[in-house]
Amino acid sequence: MFRPSVALHIVRDDVAVGKVINGAVGGNCCEVQVYLRMTSDFLQRHSLPPVTTANFPLSSQSAVMEVVSHDVTDRIDRDSIVDVAFVVPLAEAESGLYNLSWSYNSFLIRYSLHQGNVHQYRSEYYFVSRPVEPLSIRLFHSLNYLAGLLKRALYHQGEAEISCRSFRLFFSCEAFSYLSYKLRGVAAVLSAPRKQSFVVYYDSLSMEARCSHVTKTLLRIVSKEGLCRLRLILGSIIGLGLTKRKPTKSNPLIYCSVGSFITSVDVMEEFPVELINNMNRKYHSDCIEFLYTEENRLLTCSVRYSKIIVNSSEEVRARFPMADVHNSVIAGAYVSANFHYNNILMTVHGIVGNVATCRYLPEDGDSNNSEDYLYMDLPVDQVHELVSMFGR
């Protein structure tokens, strides 16, 4: 039975979402508050502005449907329910905390319709603290946090680093059950008990080493069908990244450009035969693995990926059609490109004519945080060769 306040994704011509009012109406029905699909006719009839790149740069670039909260309730058949729904206010989607754009059950909302009058929808809903939260919000926070970490794992990678990243996070059982259910049939699943050692700390200032059995469940995304399903859940940019340094105050916007490197989880077209015959087999090709321990709610995510030099924008857009790829400035030497010069990590600061102004990049942990780093001018042709060799 669905509890009140849970948002549901519904298949109906006029209704996209319903918020549960009463989950036990009788028979196979439940009572919901209706959320209407936003249409151009609705915008024109109430003189409302559309979502544009100028006003909403983050929300306008995704294909998330916009809905309108209505003060009408309706009874719906449970068979028309597709999934839980994440209805995110536009202000929160623009906050930079929203990572589930392009997921199929995410929706944006700006307005509510009450007694025929349109009002601004309250600006805070998901990213506020509350003592008790409905299921849809709990799932949203778990999946949104996981999506953010998966994105970050494939960005900011040094081009000479190994092609594997892992991270851990607390992940609720209900969120992992939801993820497992949505990936059923397209992910390799293995669940087995394992021995795990731990330390018991007594109040008498003594401690003891013990062993216990824990249940570990492994989900492997190893095929294109599995990766497509994961992108429907966590967003379509999952599995792609850019190997450039993080944006800074002086250089706040970093683009993918011809000559730079991208990271891409290039999984197999079909499910690998070796995993069909032996699910315990170690897999070293590109994949995304989720290893979950039920007892301590710990999710370990491992991502194996390929590094690909961008020779043309078509190579990137074949993986993600909405990618914004810029052409290199001169002969492959482009601003923000990293390279090694006399064993010193440098970056291209600017290019004027045939001269590239390059800046020394301090290693992580360097105490020198000033902007007065070492600058030097080098020929563009030489920088092009150094950039091409970097990470190879």
Helices and strands as residue ranges (DSSP letters): E 7-10, E 15-26, E 29-37, H 40-45, H 57-60, E 65-77, G 78-80, E 81-84, E 86-89, H 90-93, E 106-114, E 117-120, H 135-153, E 164-170, H 173-182, E 188-201, E 207-221, H 224-234, E 240-242, E 256-257, E 261-264, H 273-277, E 287-293, E 298-304, E 306-309, H 313-317, E 325-326, E 338-341, E 344-352, E 355-360, E 375-379, H 380-389
